[in-house]
């Protein structure tokens, strides 16, 4: 199922690349109308802090998804392959059910005490929980307690992750010049894809050099051990940042909401509904295309595991580049046009793309995944700035976190499970494509009914 490599050097290179892209000609003197008095060094730190935290979060999700078959053998050895895989994906989905609750909590904290403080704690909890996964005994060692411990850790991960994506985006957008908010916000989905890429590469290497017995015994644990050092680095960077200028100004005026989430539902419920609908395509598309795809290729189409990971890795590498292009396009043409274009392309091309995957030709599979990734990047690279701009500063973190996590809880985390279930019940390998197409239709309607946000001031 997921993310990027070249090890720490690869991720560091990506962070430096993203940073350099954002700082060239993007300050207020370049025509933006963003916060003044923010130097390039400060913005570089904000970009790096936002990148690494989200990277750690999605590296975990990627590894879990990509090694789903091995994890099934470790924690559900007595089940048949299909049932065991569905149980593994069910645990993957359960961790998402706590995310709306986490969205309320982290949103409240982020809008009440500040973005920096909330983000510093969320990455610490996430990295600690991910590190602990590496030490869970197998089912053959402690029986039913093995999947129970896995479930508990997945719930903790889901809770902590629910504040990461929204908080990192709010932080970036509030530091960015007005005419570069889409590009700055694109760092968040780019870090997500980088996490997936590293996970995909690690899965490809591990399955290529270790046999099934070694993978089930200790090989699957290795990627999760990386979470601790990466999380500590991310927290160190975040604790040394200043609070965002927009939030600082709000705090000086002493006009912050006493209960941001309550205000969100009372005064901004229309935007909240539109946001949940807009996120739907992203939620389903992200987990079907970038997380579930290696499992689909190997289990359903019979492609070798290493080849499945390799195809996804190539697609992810191009996807990261697409993300930044999309961020710039949304700054130039507006969020609505780019998001609606993405939905229309998914409606027209998703099912034909899955038909081409069924050919089994490796080159065709890679090209189709690049196409699907490019389509998804039009949505994924635009959605963060769109959601952050949709809500005022007083409830920005809450509005983003609640809408994003609610849609992902209902439709994103369940996507691999639903895709596997639809194939099993319908007998059609195109079922995930039809599911993704339906999500695109709903998102298209939601975005069409919303207002354009790219040219409006944040305050």
Secondary structure, 3 states (H helix, E strand, C coil): CCCCCCHHHHHHHHHHHHHHHHHCCCCHHHCCCCCCCCCHHHHHHHHHHHHHHHHHHHHHHHHHHHCHHHHHHHHCCCCCHHHHHHHHHHHHHHHHHCHHHHHHHHHHHHHHCCHHHHHHHHHHHHHHHHHHHCCCCCHHHHCCHHHHHHHHHHHHHHHHHCCHHHHHHHHHHHHCCHHHHHHHHHHHHHHHHHHHHHHHHHHHHHHHHCCHHHHHHCHHHHHHHHHHHHHHHHHHHHHCCCCCHHHHHHHHHCCCCCCHHHHHHHHCHHHHHHHHHHHHHHHHHHHHHHHHHHHHHHHHCCCCHHHHHHHHHHHHHHHHHHHHHHHHHHHHHCHHHHHHHHHHHHHHHHHHHHHHHCCCCHHHHHHHHHHHHHHHHHHHHHHHHHHHHHCCHHHHHHHHHHHHHHHHHHHHCCHHHHHHHHHHHHCCCCHHHHHHHHHHHHHHHHHHHCCCCCCCCCC
